[in-house]
C-alpha cells in the first residue's frame, strides 16, 4: 500500500489544503475539536483495555475463592 507513511511532505500538503478549504480563522477550532476527539478516543480505549485487565484479574480470584470455600 503506498499510504503506509505520510511523512513531513504529506503533512504539509494536507495542512495547506486544509488552510485553503477552511481558511485561517477556522483552523484553530478544527485543531481543538480534533484534539478533543483524539483524547476522548484514547480515554475510551484505555477504559476498555483496563476493563479487560480488571476482568482478567477478577476471574482467577473468584476461582481461588471457590477453591478455598470448598476446602
C-alpha positions, 0 to 999 in steps of 0.5 A: 500500500503506498499510504503506509507513511505520510511523512513531513511532505504529506503533512504539509500538503494536507495542512495547506489544503486544509488552510485553503478549504477552511481558511485561517480563522477556522483552523484553530477550532478544527485543531481543538475539536480534533484534539478533543476527539483524539483524547476522548478516543484514547480515554475510551480505549484505555477504559476498555483495555483496563476493563479487560485487565480488571476482568482478567484479574477478577476471574482467577480470584473468584476461582481461588475463592471457590477453591478455598470455600470448598476446602 
